Amino acid sequence: MLVLVGAALAVKLAGPVVAAVAELVHGLVIAAAILLGVAGAGLVAFITWRWHRYRHPGAARAVAPRPSAARAVQPPPEPRAALERVPEFHLHLQTAPAGIYWPSRS
């Protein structure tokens, strides 16, 4: 009797379990396809870079110029006087009456 109940329960749950496994496999296939696409693009970029280095061996080997003789550091220039004083700034904020934002509850 217990075997029959177990078999009936397995048949009843088999549909959703199979659907869940199929969705999981579908997600894994999508993730694998994305990873393979990124890896393929990286491989193409690497092969292109190697091919360019093979055809132009000195292109990436630029020699930095030699440093010239060191010069003494010059002191900063004296600050210049301002042409005129900046006028003061006054800010006047105007607010609306309290009844507009918070109506009375009368």
Secondary structure by P-SEA (a helix, b strand, c coil): caaaaaaaaaaaaaaaaaaaaaaaaaaaaaaaaaaaaaaaaaaaaaaaaaaaaaaccccccccccccccccccccccccccccccccbbbbbbbbccccccccccc
